[in-house]
Amino acid sequence: MEVAILGASSHIAKDLIFSFAHETSVRLTLFCRQPSTLDSQTKKIAEEKNYQILEYSDFTHDLDFDVIINFVGIGDPAKAASMGSQILQITEHYDELALSYLKQHSACKYIFLSSGAVYGGNFTTPVNKSSPAIFEINDLKNTNWYAIAKLYAETKHRALQHLQIVDLRVFNYFSYTADIESRFLITDMARAILRSETFYTSDQNITRDIITPKDFFQLVEKIALTSSFLNQAIDCYSSAPADKLSILEEIRNNFSFTYILQEGFQSVNATGFKLNYYSLSRAPEVLKYRPTLSSIEGLIYEIKKIPGIR
Protein backbone atom coordinates (compact mmCIF):
# COMPACT_ATOMS: atom_id res chain seq x y z
CA MET A 1 0.00 0.00 0.00
CA GLU A 2 1.27 3.46 -0.97
CA VAL A 3 0.48 6.25 1.50
CA ALA A 4 1.16 9.98 1.14
CA ILE A 5 1.64 11.96 4.35
CA LEU A 6 0.98 15.69 3.95
CA GLY A 7 2.40 17.71 6.82
CA ALA A 8 5.01 15.10 7.73
CA SER A 9 6.70 17.45 10.18
CA SER A 10 3.67 17.74 12.48
CA HIS A 11 3.73 16.09 15.88
CA ILE A 12 0.96 13.55 15.24
CA ALA A 13 2.27 12.79 11.76
CA LYS A 14 5.73 11.94 13.11
CA ASP A 15 4.22 9.53 15.64
CA LEU A 16 2.15 7.88 12.91
CA ILE A 17 5.16 7.57 10.61
CA PHE A 18 7.01 5.79 13.42
CA SER A 19 4.07 3.42 13.93
CA PHE A 20 3.70 2.63 10.23
CA ALA A 21 7.44 2.01 9.93
CA HIS A 22 7.59 -0.39 12.87
CA GLU A 23 4.23 -2.13 12.53
CA THR A 24 3.62 -2.50 8.79
CA SER A 25 5.22 -2.86 5.36
CA VAL A 26 3.28 0.15 4.05
CA ARG A 27 5.36 2.42 1.84
CA LEU A 28 5.16 6.08 2.84
CA THR A 29 5.97 9.23 0.89
CA LEU A 30 6.49 12.20 3.18
CA PHE A 31 5.59 15.74 2.12
CA CYS A 32 6.52 18.92 3.97
CA ARG A 33 7.36 22.52 3.19
CA GLN A 34 11.11 22.14 3.67
CA PRO A 35 12.44 18.55 3.80
CA SER A 36 15.71 19.83 5.26
CA THR A 37 13.90 20.92 8.44
CA LEU A 38 12.36 17.51 9.14
CA ASP A 39 13.54 16.19 12.51
CA SER A 40 16.45 13.76 12.63
CA GLN A 41 14.42 10.79 13.90
CA THR A 42 11.93 11.02 11.02
CA LYS A 43 14.79 11.39 8.53
CA LYS A 44 16.45 8.30 10.00
CA ILE A 45 13.25 6.28 9.65
CA ALA A 46 12.81 7.50 6.08
CA GLU A 47 16.35 6.48 5.22
CA GLU A 48 16.01 3.04 6.83
CA LYS A 49 12.66 2.38 5.12
CA ASN A 50 13.53 4.09 1.85
CA TYR A 51 10.66 6.57 2.19
CA GLN A 52 10.84 9.57 -0.11
CA ILE A 53 10.82 13.04 1.49
CA LEU A 54 9.41 15.61 -0.92
CA GLU A 55 8.21 19.20 -1.04
CA TYR A 56 4.54 20.02 -1.58
CA SER A 57 5.32 21.17 -5.11
CA ASP A 58 6.28 17.56 -5.88
CA PHE A 59 2.77 16.34 -5.03
CA THR A 60 1.38 15.83 -8.53
CA HIS A 61 -1.35 13.77 -10.19
CA ASP A 62 1.35 11.59 -11.79
CA LEU A 63 2.08 9.94 -8.43
CA ASP A 64 0.22 6.80 -7.41
CA PHE A 65 -1.22 6.60 -3.88
CA ASP A 66 -3.77 4.36 -2.22
CA VAL A 67 -4.24 6.70 0.75
CA ILE A 68 -3.54 10.37 1.46
CA ILE A 69 -3.35 11.52 5.09
CA ASN A 70 -3.42 15.29 5.59
CA PHE A 71 -1.85 16.57 8.82
CA VAL A 72 -1.21 20.14 7.67
CA GLY A 73 -2.30 22.59 10.35
CA ILE A 74 -1.44 24.28 13.60
CA GLY A 75 -1.06 22.04 16.63
CA ASP A 76 0.04 24.50 19.30
CA PRO A 77 -2.87 26.56 20.74
CA ALA A 78 -0.63 29.57 21.33
CA LYS A 79 0.47 29.57 17.66
CA ALA A 80 -3.11 29.04 16.50
CA ALA A 81 -4.22 32.05 18.50
CA SER A 82 -1.48 34.23 16.99
CA MET A 83 -2.27 33.15 13.40
CA GLY A 84 -5.95 34.07 13.59
CA SER A 85 -7.84 33.92 10.29
CA GLN A 86 -4.75 32.81 8.31
CA ILE A 87 -5.67 29.29 9.42
CA LEU A 88 -8.61 29.43 6.99
CA GLN A 89 -6.35 29.93 3.96
CA ILE A 90 -3.72 27.39 5.05
CA THR A 91 -6.29 24.66 5.73
CA GLU A 92 -8.10 25.22 2.44
CA HIS A 93 -4.93 25.32 0.34
CA TYR A 94 -3.64 21.91 1.39
CA ASP A 95 -7.10 20.36 1.50
CA GLU A 96 -7.60 21.41 -2.12
CA LEU A 97 -4.24 19.85 -2.97
CA ALA A 98 -5.56 16.47 -1.81
CA LEU A 99 -9.05 16.90 -3.28
CA SER A 100 -7.62 17.80 -6.68
CA TYR A 101 -5.67 14.53 -6.61
CA LEU A 102 -8.76 12.52 -5.61
CA LYS A 103 -10.76 13.94 -8.50
CA GLN A 104 -8.19 12.35 -10.83
CA HIS A 105 -7.72 9.18 -8.71
CA SER A 106 -11.17 8.34 -7.33
CA ALA A 107 -10.06 4.99 -5.88
CA CYS A 108 -7.68 6.75 -3.49
CA LYS A 109 -8.77 7.24 0.14
CA TYR A 110 -8.31 10.58 1.89
CA ILE A 111 -7.97 10.91 5.66
CA PHE A 112 -8.22 14.53 6.78
CA LEU A 113 -7.10 15.45 10.28
CA SER A 114 -10.02 17.44 11.63
CA SER A 115 -10.85 18.48 15.18
CA GLY A 116 -13.54 18.16 17.81
CA ALA A 117 -13.59 21.95 17.69
CA VAL A 118 -15.89 21.74 14.64
CA TYR A 119 -18.82 21.34 17.03
CA GLY A 120 -18.30 24.87 18.37
CA GLY A 121 -19.99 25.80 21.65
CA ASN A 122 -18.51 25.38 25.11
CA PHE A 123 -19.03 21.63 25.49
CA THR A 124 -21.12 21.83 28.64
CA THR A 125 -21.81 18.17 27.87
CA PRO A 126 -19.87 15.77 25.64
CA VAL A 127 -21.01 15.70 22.03
CA ASN A 128 -22.64 12.78 20.21
CA LYS A 129 -23.75 11.96 16.67
CA SER A 130 -26.80 14.21 17.06
CA SER A 131 -24.91 17.27 18.33
CA PRO A 132 -25.17 20.39 16.14
CA ALA A 133 -22.28 22.75 15.38
CA ILE A 134 -22.82 26.00 17.30
CA PHE A 135 -21.19 29.30 16.35
CA GLU A 136 -22.22 32.87 17.09
CA ILE A 137 -22.20 33.77 13.42
CA ASN A 138 -22.74 37.50 14.05
CA ASP A 139 -20.01 37.69 16.70
CA LEU A 140 -17.13 35.52 15.48
CA LYS A 141 -13.91 35.67 17.48
CA ASN A 142 -10.27 34.70 16.91
CA THR A 143 -10.95 31.49 18.82
CA ASN A 144 -13.43 30.45 16.09
CA TRP A 145 -11.12 30.49 13.04
CA TYR A 146 -9.49 27.11 13.66
CA ALA A 147 -12.84 25.39 14.17
CA ILE A 148 -14.47 27.07 11.16
CA ALA A 149 -11.53 26.09 8.93
CA LYS A 150 -12.06 22.44 9.86
CA LEU A 151 -15.84 22.70 9.55
CA TYR A 152 -15.59 24.26 6.09
CA ALA A 153 -13.30 21.44 4.95
CA GLU A 154 -15.64 18.79 6.34
CA THR A 155 -18.60 20.42 4.57
CA LYS A 156 -16.79 20.22 1.23
CA HIS A 157 -15.95 16.59 1.89
CA ARG A 158 -19.56 15.61 2.57
CA ALA A 159 -20.53 17.25 -0.71
CA LEU A 160 -18.15 14.86 -2.53
CA GLN A 161 -20.09 11.71 -1.66
CA HIS A 162 -18.60 9.77 -4.56
CA LEU A 163 -15.10 10.03 -3.03
CA GLN A 164 -13.65 8.11 -0.07
CA ILE A 165 -12.97 10.80 2.53
CA VAL A 166 -12.80 10.37 6.29
CA ASP A 167 -12.50 13.40 8.55
CA LEU A 168 -10.78 12.16 11.68
CA ARG A 169 -11.76 14.50 14.52
CA VAL A 170 -9.04 14.67 17.15
CA PHE A 171 -10.25 16.06 20.46
CA ASN A 172 -7.18 15.48 22.63
CA TYR A 173 -3.91 13.78 21.66
CA PHE A 174 -0.69 13.29 23.57
CA SER A 175 2.60 11.46 23.14
CA TYR A 176 6.05 11.64 24.69
CA THR A 177 7.36 13.23 21.48
CA ALA A 178 5.24 16.36 21.99
CA ASP A 179 7.03 19.71 22.04
CA ILE A 180 7.40 20.17 25.79
CA GLU A 181 7.20 23.96 25.31
CA SER A 182 3.81 23.84 23.56
CA ARG A 183 0.87 25.19 25.55
CA PHE A 184 -1.37 22.23 26.30
CA LEU A 185 -2.59 21.15 29.71
CA ILE A 186 -0.54 17.93 29.65
CA THR A 187 2.66 19.52 28.30
CA ASP A 188 2.33 22.19 30.98
CA MET A 189 2.17 19.37 33.56
CA ALA A 190 5.13 17.57 32.00
CA ARG A 191 7.25 20.75 32.11
CA ALA A 192 6.43 21.15 35.79
CA ILE A 193 7.63 17.57 36.44
CA LEU A 194 10.84 18.08 34.44
CA ARG A 195 11.67 21.38 36.14
CA SER A 196 10.52 20.34 39.60
CA GLU A 197 8.08 23.25 39.60
CA THR A 198 4.67 23.52 41.22
CA PHE A 199 1.91 23.26 38.65
CA TYR A 200 -0.82 25.89 38.85
CA THR A 201 -4.21 25.39 37.24
CA SER A 202 -7.81 26.50 37.52
CA ASP A 203 -9.93 24.96 40.25
CA GLN A 204 -12.62 24.27 37.65
CA ASN A 205 -12.74 20.60 36.78
CA ILE A 206 -12.87 19.62 33.11
CA THR A 207 -13.11 16.26 31.35
CA ARG A 208 -11.05 15.09 28.40
CA ASP A 209 -10.79 11.94 26.29
CA ILE A 210 -7.14 11.69 25.29
CA ILE A 211 -6.03 9.36 22.53
CA THR A 212 -2.37 8.31 22.40
CA PRO A 213 -0.24 6.93 19.51
CA LYS A 214 -1.10 3.24 19.87
CA ASP A 215 -4.85 3.70 19.49
CA PHE A 216 -4.59 6.56 17.01
CA PHE A 217 -2.51 4.33 14.75
CA GLN A 218 -4.99 1.49 15.20
CA LEU A 219 -7.85 3.72 14.04
CA VAL A 220 -5.97 5.17 11.07
CA GLU A 221 -4.79 1.76 9.92
CA LYS A 222 -8.31 0.32 10.09
CA ILE A 223 -9.64 3.20 7.99
CA ALA A 224 -6.83 2.76 5.47
CA LEU A 225 -7.33 -1.00 5.16
CA THR A 226 -11.11 -1.29 5.21
CA SER A 227 -12.80 -2.50 2.05
CA SER A 228 -15.92 -0.53 2.99
CA PHE A 229 -16.62 2.77 1.22
CA LEU A 230 -16.54 5.62 3.75
CA ASN A 231 -17.33 9.29 3.34
CA GLN A 232 -17.95 10.59 6.87
CA ALA A 233 -16.43 12.11 9.98
CA ILE A 234 -15.20 9.89 12.82
CA ASP A 235 -14.57 11.18 16.34
CA CYS A 236 -11.39 9.90 18.05
CA TYR A 237 -11.65 8.35 21.51
CA SER A 238 -9.78 6.21 24.03
CA SER A 239 -11.33 3.43 26.10
CA ALA A 240 -12.38 5.96 28.79
CA PRO A 241 -12.22 9.74 29.36
CA ALA A 242 -10.80 11.34 32.51
CA ASP A 243 -11.47 14.52 34.47
CA LYS A 244 -8.64 16.92 35.27
CA LEU A 245 -8.62 16.28 39.01
CA SER A 246 -8.26 12.53 38.45
CA ILE A 247 -5.42 13.16 35.99
CA LEU A 248 -3.64 15.43 38.48
CA GLU A 249 -3.92 12.85 41.24
CA GLU A 250 -2.72 10.02 39.02
CA ILE A 251 0.28 12.05 37.87
CA ARG A 252 1.09 12.92 41.47
CA ASN A 253 0.92 9.20 42.34
CA ASN A 254 3.37 8.30 39.56
CA PHE A 255 5.82 11.21 39.51
CA SER A 256 7.40 13.84 41.71
CA PHE A 257 4.65 16.37 41.10
CA THR A 258 2.84 19.01 43.12
CA TYR A 259 -0.04 21.16 42.01
CA ILE A 260 -2.16 24.04 43.28
CA LEU A 261 -5.71 24.80 42.17
CA GLN A 262 -6.39 28.51 41.78
CA GLU A 263 -9.72 30.23 41.41
CA GLY A 264 -9.83 32.30 38.23
CA PHE A 265 -6.55 30.92 36.82
CA GLN A 266 -6.24 31.79 33.10
CA SER A 267 -4.66 29.35 30.65
CA VAL A 268 -4.11 29.52 26.88
CA ASN A 269 -7.44 28.93 25.13
CA ALA A 270 -6.90 29.24 21.38
CA THR A 271 -10.22 27.58 20.47
CA GLY A 272 -12.32 28.64 23.45
CA PHE A 273 -13.11 27.12 26.84
CA LYS A 274 -14.43 23.55 26.77
CA LEU A 275 -15.85 21.88 29.86
CA ASN A 276 -16.38 18.35 28.53
CA TYR A 277 -14.27 18.19 25.40
CA TYR A 278 -14.91 14.69 24.13
CA SER A 279 -17.39 12.66 22.12
CA LEU A 280 -19.74 9.80 22.84
CA SER A 281 -19.92 8.91 19.13
CA ARG A 282 -18.22 5.71 18.10
CA ALA A 283 -16.46 4.60 14.93
CA PRO A 284 -18.48 2.53 12.43
CA GLU A 285 -18.70 -1.08 13.56
CA VAL A 286 -17.28 -2.19 10.22
CA LEU A 287 -13.88 -0.83 11.32
CA LYS A 288 -13.82 -2.97 14.48
CA TYR A 289 -11.88 -0.24 16.30
CA ARG A 290 -11.39 -1.20 19.97
CA PRO A 291 -9.22 1.28 21.92
CA THR A 292 -6.77 -0.50 24.20
CA LEU A 293 -5.88 2.32 26.61
CA SER A 294 -7.93 4.74 28.70
CA SER A 295 -7.02 8.42 28.76
CA ILE A 296 -5.15 8.07 32.06
CA GLU A 297 -3.40 4.82 31.09
CA GLY A 298 -2.19 6.37 27.84
CA LEU A 299 -1.03 9.56 29.53
CA ILE A 300 0.99 7.84 32.24
CA TYR A 301 2.57 5.49 29.68
CA GLU A 302 3.60 8.39 27.43
CA ILE A 303 4.78 10.75 30.19
CA LYS A 304 7.08 8.04 31.56
CA LYS A 305 8.82 7.95 28.16
CA ILE A 306 9.66 11.68 28.13
CA PRO A 307 13.47 12.05 28.39
CA GLY A 308 14.46 13.34 31.82
CA ILE A 309 11.29 12.30 33.62
CA ARG A 310 11.62 9.69 36.32
One Martini backbone bead per residue (centre of mass of N, CA, C, O) as a GRO file, in nm:
protein
  310
    1MET     BB    1   0.096   0.036   0.022
    2GLU     BB    2   0.033   0.378  -0.067
    3VAL     BB    3   0.141   0.667   0.132
    4ALA     BB    4   0.049   0.999   0.195
    5ILE     BB    5   0.215   1.265   0.381
    6LEU     BB    6   0.080   1.553   0.498
    7GLY     BB    7   0.266   1.701   0.727
    8ALA     BB    8   0.535   1.539   0.842
    9SER     BB    9   0.621   1.755   1.084
   10SER     BB   10   0.414   1.679   1.264
   11HIS     BB   11   0.350   1.532   1.552
   12ILE     BB   12   0.142   1.310   1.466
   13ALA     BB   13   0.285   1.223   1.209
   14LYS     BB   14   0.547   1.115   1.338
   15ASP     BB   15   0.410   0.893   1.501
   16LEU     BB   16   0.283   0.746   1.256
   17ILE     BB   17   0.539   0.684   1.105
   18PHE     BB   18   0.657   0.505   1.323
   19SER     BB   19   0.427   0.296   1.322
   20PHE     BB   20   0.440   0.210   1.028
   21ALA     BB   21   0.743   0.123   1.028
   22HIS     BB   22   0.703  -0.099   1.281
   23GLU     BB   23   0.405  -0.247   1.181
   24THR     BB   24   0.465  -0.223   0.864
   25SER     BB   25   0.486  -0.232   0.482
   26VAL     BB   26   0.428   0.043   0.426
   27ARG     BB   27   0.451   0.301   0.188
   28LEU     BB   28   0.603   0.615   0.224
   29THR     BB   29   0.528   0.967   0.155
   30LEU     BB   30   0.688   1.270   0.237
   31PHE     BB   31   0.539   1.592   0.314
   32CYS     BB   32   0.691   1.923   0.300
   33ARG     BB   33   0.814   2.231   0.287
   34GLN     BB   34   1.109   2.143   0.436
   35PRO     BB   35   1.301   1.869   0.440
   36SER     BB   36   1.550   1.986   0.608
   37THR     BB   37   1.353   2.028   0.880
   38LEU     BB   38   1.336   1.754   0.949
   39ASP     BB   39   1.366   1.542   1.178
   40SER     BB   40   1.600   1.304   1.254
   41GLN     BB   41   1.416   1.059   1.309
   42THR     BB   42   1.251   1.072   1.045
   43LYS     BB   43   1.496   1.054   0.856
   44LYS     BB   44   1.591   0.777   0.955
   45ILE     BB   45   1.340   0.620   0.879
   46ALA     BB   46   1.340   0.695   0.577
   47GLU     BB   47   1.613   0.563   0.518
   48GLU     BB   48   1.553   0.272   0.619
   49LYS     BB   49   1.265   0.262   0.433
   50ASN     BB   50   1.271   0.434   0.170
   51TYR     BB   51   1.154   0.714   0.202
   52GLN     BB   52   1.020   0.983   0.069
   53ILE     BB   53   1.121   1.337   0.059
   54LEU     BB   54   0.896   1.607  -0.007
   55GLU     BB   55   0.755   1.856  -0.162
   56TYR     BB   56   0.457   1.997  -0.244
   57SER     BB   57   0.534   2.042  -0.549
   58ASP     BB   58   0.557   1.712  -0.587
   59PHE     BB   59   0.243   1.696  -0.574
   60THR     BB   60   0.109   1.488  -0.814
   61HIS     BB   61  -0.093   1.311  -1.046
   62ASP     BB   62   0.145   1.099  -1.120
   63LEU     BB   63   0.104   0.978  -0.865
   64ASP     BB   64   0.069   0.671  -0.652
   65PHE     BB   65  -0.215   0.636  -0.434
   66ASP     BB   66  -0.419   0.495  -0.175
   67VAL     BB   67  -0.332   0.716   0.048
   68ILE     BB   68  -0.428   1.020   0.220
   69ILE     BB   69  -0.265   1.223   0.477
   70ASN     BB   70  -0.376   1.521   0.653
   71PHE     BB   71  -0.166   1.738   0.880
   72VAL     BB   72  -0.215   2.019   0.812
   73GLY     BB   73  -0.130   2.259   1.070
   74ILE     BB   74  -0.215   2.369   1.404
   75GLY     BB   75  -0.115   2.251   1.730
   76ASP     BB   76  -0.060   2.514   1.880
   77PRO     BB   77  -0.253   2.731   2.053
   78ALA     BB   78  -0.071   2.982   2.049
   79LYS     BB   79  -0.031   2.985   1.738
   80ALA     BB   80  -0.328   2.989   1.658
   81ALA     BB   81  -0.392   3.261   1.791
   82SER     BB   82  -0.176   3.429   1.620
   83MET     BB   83  -0.297   3.360   1.324
   84GLY     BB   84  -0.590   3.328   1.294
   85SER     BB   85  -0.735   3.355   0.975
   86GLN     BB   86  -0.500   3.200   0.824
   87ILE     BB   87  -0.609   2.912   0.869
   88LEU     BB   88  -0.809   2.908   0.636
   89GLN     BB   89  -0.602   2.912   0.398
   90ILE     BB   90  -0.424   2.673   0.475
   91THR     BB   91  -0.637   2.451   0.487
   92GLU     BB   92  -0.749   2.484   0.196
   93HIS     BB   93  -0.496   2.445   0.025
   94TYR     BB   94  -0.429   2.140   0.118
   95ASP     BB   95  -0.704   2.022   0.063
   96GLU     BB   96  -0.706   2.083  -0.245
   97LEU     BB   97  -0.466   1.908  -0.313
   98ALA     BB   98  -0.613   1.640  -0.246
   99LEU     BB   99  -0.880   1.673  -0.408
  100SER     BB  100  -0.750   1.695  -0.687
  101TYR     BB  101  -0.641   1.408  -0.682
  102LEU     BB  102  -0.911   1.252  -0.640
  103LYS     BB  103  -1.044   1.346  -0.913
  104GLN     BB  104  -0.818   1.153  -1.064
  105HIS     BB  105  -0.828   0.934  -0.796
  106SER     BB  106  -1.105   0.772  -0.680
  107ALA     BB  107  -0.965   0.521  -0.517
  108CYS     BB  108  -0.864   0.707  -0.321
  109LYS     BB  109  -0.788   0.783   0.005
  110TYR     BB  110  -0.901   1.031   0.260
  111ILE     BB  111  -0.732   1.169   0.545
  112PHE     BB  112  -0.858   1.414   0.768
  113LEU     BB  113  -0.743   1.637   1.005
  114SER     BB  114  -0.943   1.712   1.248
  115SER     BB  115  -1.188   1.846   1.493
  116GLY     BB  116  -1.383   1.893   1.776
  117ALA     BB  117  -1.424   2.207   1.718
  118VAL     BB  118  -1.662   2.190   1.503
  119TYR     BB  119  -1.898   2.214   1.723
  120GLY     BB  120  -1.848   2.416   1.914
  121GLY     BB  121  -1.895   2.575   2.179
  122ASN     BB  122  -1.855   2.463   2.544
  123PHE     BB  123  -1.904   2.174   2.637
  124THR     BB  124  -2.110   2.098   2.876
  125THR     BB  125  -2.131   1.847   2.696
  126PRO     BB  126  -2.089   1.585   2.535
  127VAL     BB  127  -2.080   1.469   2.231
  128ASN     BB  128  -2.272   1.354   1.943
  129LYS     BB  129  -2.433   1.253   1.652
  130SER     BB  130  -2.659   1.499   1.725
  131SER     BB  131  -2.473   1.730   1.731
  132PRO     BB  132  -2.438   2.055   1.685
  133ALA     BB  133  -2.316   2.334   1.538
  134ILE     BB  134  -2.182   2.623   1.732
  135PHE     BB  135  -2.218   2.967   1.624
  136GLU     BB  136  -2.157   3.315   1.641
  137ILE     BB  137  -2.203   3.459   1.344
  138ASN     BB  138  -2.220   3.779   1.462
  139ASP     BB  139  -1.955   3.692   1.678
  140LEU     BB  140  -1.670   3.643   1.580
  141LYS     BB  141  -1.363   3.489   1.679
  142ASN     BB  142  -1.041   3.387   1.701
  143THR     BB  143  -1.139   3.103   1.827
  144ASN     BB  144  -1.299   3.016   1.545
  145TRP     BB  145  -1.110   2.963   1.297
  146TYR     BB  146  -1.021   2.672   1.331
  147ALA     BB  147  -1.304   2.542   1.332
  148ILE     BB  148  -1.405   2.660   1.057
  149ALA     BB  149  -1.191   2.530   0.880
  150LYS     BB  150  -1.280   2.239   0.941
  151LEU     BB  151  -1.581   2.265   0.868
  152TYR     BB  152  -1.545   2.346   0.574
  153ALA     BB  153  -1.400   2.091   0.487
  154GLU     BB  154  -1.619   1.888   0.567
  155THR     BB  155  -1.839   2.002   0.382
  156LYS     BB  156  -1.696   1.936   0.118
  157HIS     BB  157  -1.672   1.629   0.166
  158ARG     BB  158  -1.984   1.567   0.176
  159ALA     BB  159  -2.024   1.669  -0.127
  160LEU     BB  160  -1.818   1.410  -0.200
  161GLN     BB  161  -1.972   1.111  -0.209
  162HIS     BB  162  -1.781   0.961  -0.436
  163LEU     BB  163  -1.564   0.988  -0.212
  164GLN     BB  164  -1.294   0.881   0.001
  165ILE     BB  165  -1.373   1.043   0.313
  166VAL     BB  166  -1.203   1.107   0.628
  167ASP     BB  167  -1.282   1.273   0.926
  168LEU     BB  168  -1.051   1.311   1.189
  169ARG     BB  169  -1.146   1.378   1.515
  170VAL     BB  170  -0.950   1.559   1.730
  171PHE     BB  171  -0.941   1.633   2.068
  172ASN     BB  172  -0.709   1.451   2.222
  173TYR     BB  173  -0.342   1.454   2.222
  174PHE     BB  174  -0.065   1.228   2.326
  175SER     BB  175   0.301   1.239   2.351
  176TYR     BB  176   0.645   1.216   2.417
  177THR     BB  177   0.705   1.400   2.142
  178ALA     BB  178   0.619   1.649   2.243
  179ASP     BB  179   0.631   1.977   2.278
  180ILE     BB  180   0.715   2.097   2.588
  181GLU     BB  181   0.644   2.415   2.503
  182SER     BB  182   0.368   2.366   2.461
  183ARG     BB  183   0.013   2.479   2.517
  184PHE     BB  184  -0.077   2.232   2.720
  185LEU     BB  185  -0.183   2.073   2.984
  186ILE     BB  186   0.023   1.831   2.972
  187THR     BB  187   0.283   1.992   2.905
  188ASP     BB  188   0.269   2.163   3.157
  189MET     BB  189   0.304   1.924   3.348
  190ALA     BB  190   0.571   1.811   3.236
  191ARG     BB  191   0.741   2.064   3.296
  192ALA     BB  192   0.702   2.055   3.602
  193ILE     BB  193   0.846   1.788   3.640
  194LEU     BB  194   1.123   1.854   3.506
  195ARG     BB  195   1.151   2.140   3.695
  196SER     BB  196   1.033   2.118   3.979
  197GLU     BB  197   0.739   2.245   3.962
  198THR     BB  198   0.463   2.406   4.032
  199PHE     BB  199   0.130   2.345   3.947
  200TYR     BB  200  -0.098   2.561   3.784
  201THR     BB  201  -0.463   2.573   3.817
  202SER     BB  202  -0.772   2.548   3.782
  203ASP     BB  203  -1.059   2.465   3.985
  204GLN     BB  204  -1.184   2.369   3.729
  205ASN     BB  205  -1.339   2.105   3.608
  206ILE     BB  206  -1.244   1.871   3.352
  207THR     BB  207  -1.303   1.679   3.044
  208ARG     BB  208  -1.112   1.412   2.883
  209ASP     BB  209  -1.021   1.251   2.564
  210ILE     BB  210  -0.719   1.067   2.528
  211ILE     BB  211  -0.521   1.004   2.263
  212THR     BB  212  -0.278   0.770   2.160
  213PRO     BB  213  -0.071   0.626   1.934
  214LYS     BB  214  -0.179   0.334   1.936
  215ASP     BB  215  -0.488   0.410   1.874
  216PHE     BB  216  -0.450   0.596   1.637
  217PHE     BB  217  -0.322   0.388   1.452
  218GLN     BB  218  -0.547   0.184   1.455
  219LEU     BB  219  -0.760   0.368   1.321
  220VAL     BB  220  -0.609   0.443   1.062
  221GLU     BB  221  -0.557   0.156   0.958
  222LYS     BB  222  -0.857   0.071   0.936
  223ILE     BB  223  -0.930   0.283   0.727
  224ALA     BB  224  -0.716   0.206   0.509
  225LEU     BB  225  -0.809  -0.119   0.493
  226THR     BB  226  -1.086  -0.094   0.425
  227SER     BB  227  -1.352  -0.205   0.200
  228SER     BB  228  -1.518   0.020   0.281
  229PHE     BB  229  -1.719   0.286   0.209
  230LEU     BB  230  -1.607   0.623   0.306
  231ASN     BB  231  -1.810   0.928   0.399
  232GLN     BB  232  -1.688   1.068   0.698
  233ALA     BB  233  -1.698   1.128   1.035
  234ILE     BB  234  -1.456   1.067   1.308
  235ASP     BB  235  -1.429   1.017   1.642
  236CYS     BB  236  -1.201   1.030   1.882
  237TYR     BB  237  -1.099   0.757   2.119
  238SER     BB  238  -1.085   0.602   2.407
  239SER     BB  239  -1.180   0.385   2.666
  240ALA     BB  240  -1.154   0.656   2.861
  241PRO     BB  241  -1.214   0.919   3.027
  242ALA     BB  242  -1.097   1.228   3.206
  243ASP     BB  243  -1.048   1.417   3.473
  244LYS     BB  244  -0.837   1.649   3.597
  245LEU     BB  245  -0.818   1.554   3.894
  246SER     BB  246  -0.742   1.261   3.823
  247ILE     BB  247  -0.486   1.328   3.667
  248LEU     BB  248  -0.333   1.474   3.891
  249GLU     BB  249  -0.330   1.234   4.090
  250GLU     BB  250  -0.189   1.028   3.905
  251ILE     BB  251   0.068   1.192   3.864
  252ARG     BB  252   0.141   1.214   4.165
  253ASN     BB  253   0.164   0.893   4.198
  254ASN     BB  254   0.408   0.872   3.959
  255PHE     BB  255   0.535   1.153   4.044
  256SER     BB  256   0.713   1.444   4.094
  257PHE     BB  257   0.421   1.621   4.203
  258THR     BB  258   0.280   1.950   4.217
  259TYR     BB  259  -0.034   2.122   4.303
  260ILE     BB  260  -0.247   2.419   4.229
  261LEU     BB  261  -0.555   2.554   4.290
  262GLN     BB  262  -0.709   2.829   4.106
  263GLU     BB  263  -0.899   3.092   4.111
  264GLY     BB  264  -0.912   3.225   3.786
  265PHE     BB  265  -0.730   3.078   3.611
  266GLN     BB  266  -0.528   3.141   3.315
  267SER     BB  267  -0.528   2.996   3.001
  268VAL     BB  268  -0.475   2.871   2.703
  269ASN     BB  269  -0.746   2.958   2.444
  270ALA     BB  270  -0.770   2.918   2.111
  271THR     BB  271  -1.082   2.757   2.105
  272GLY     BB  272  -1.190   2.772   2.376
  273PHE     BB  273  -1.388   2.679   2.621
  274LYS     BB  274  -1.395   2.331   2.765
  275LEU     BB  275  -1.551   2.109   2.969
  276ASN     BB  276  -1.645   1.852   2.759
  277TYR     BB  277  -1.390   1.732   2.552
  278TYR     BB  278  -1.592   1.503   2.397
  279SER     BB  279  -1.709   1.182   2.268
  280LEU     BB  280  -1.985   0.939   2.211
  281SER     BB  281  -1.899   0.859   1.954
  282ARG     BB  282  -1.860   0.592   1.714
  283ALA     BB  283  -1.722   0.390   1.522
  284PRO     BB  284  -1.768   0.197   1.281
  285GLU     BB  285  -1.813  -0.140   1.302
  286VAL     BB  286  -1.647  -0.220   1.046
  287LEU     BB  287  -1.361  -0.141   1.187
  288LYS     BB  288  -1.307  -0.260   1.475
  289TYR     BB  289  -1.262  -0.045   1.698
  290ARG     BB  290  -1.042  -0.100   2.000
  291PRO     BB  291  -0.948   0.049   2.255
  292THR     BB  292  -0.670  -0.009   2.492
  293LEU     BB  293  -0.670   0.285   2.622
  294SER     BB  294  -0.692   0.509   2.846
  295SER     BB  295  -0.628   0.822   2.921
  296ILE     BB  296  -0.450   0.763   3.171
  297GLU     BB  297  -0.281   0.529   3.063
  298GLY     BB  298  -0.159   0.684   2.823
  299LEU     BB  299  -0.029   0.917   2.977
  300ILE     BB  300   0.161   0.763   3.166
  301TYR     BB  301   0.314   0.612   2.946
  302GLU     BB  302   0.420   0.872   2.796
  303ILE     BB  303   0.554   1.034   3.028
  304LYS     BB  304   0.769   0.810   3.099
  305LYS     BB  305   0.920   0.867   2.802
  306ILE     BB  306   1.029   1.128   2.884
  307PRO     BB  307   1.305   1.287   2.886
  308GLY     BB  308   1.394   1.316   3.242
  309ILE     BB  309   1.172   1.136   3.349
  310ARG     BB  310   1.088   0.953   3.671
   0.00000   0.00000   0.00000
